[in-house]
Amino acid sequence: MTPEQFLNRCKVICHVGPVGVWEQITKHGFRTAEQLILEADLNEEERQVLLSTPRREAVRLRVRGEDVVLRDQGPFFARRDLKSGPDNGPDVSDWIHLLNQRVYFFTDETSMQKQMDKYLEADGAQDVIWLSPLKALEAAGLNLELTNYNTGAIARRSGTQKTGDTFAPLWRFTDRKPAEATVLGGLDDLSPVFRAERHFRDGRRQPLT
């Protein structure tokens, strides 16, 4: 995929997080789960568990004096034999390591809305951050990666399996709409952000920028 094809396929990209995530992003940028875990007030055993084990539920961390929430990774637990991992791919701990190294962005509003509705129902409100694909591409450079499907779950044995090649740089991705855009190592440059707003369960929206 060329940059022009990417911009044609993805008109906007967005990030959804718990209430307060935008304030944290304005201070520290888009940080990966791995970065947050490494910076958190944890003992070494707790740190290694979070770096290598799927999160059945959301995890609250204390990072630089601030409360941070790591999303649950519930889709992993739909698989009966979690220990076996994906066929012909990394085991579960390796896959979690790959996931934790990236920040995730939706590439269409339908997928974003589905995810947001899930957390609105549970938590009442969510922060949504919108980015310009062109500026995101310029800011992330070679760290921008694309995927064909939801990377948050391990596929069942009868389905498509995940491997270390799941995250493809732009030049290796085919000319079709990606399911997700990710940035390896997080993103400090916030120039791509053009809107941030808080969505509430009752349909209200509150501008944050």
Buried (B, 14 or more C-beta within 10 A) or exposed (E): BEBEBBEEBBEBBBBBBBBBBBEBBBEBBBBBBBBBBBBBEBEEEBEEEBBBBBBEEBBEBEBEEEEBBBBBBBBBBEBEEEEEBBBEBBBBBBBBBBBBBBBBBBBBBEBBBEBBEEBBEEEEBBBBBBBBBEBBBBBBEEBBBBBBBBBBBBBBEEEEBBBEEBBBBBEEBEEEEBBBBBBBBBBEBBEBBEBBBBBEBEEEEEEBE
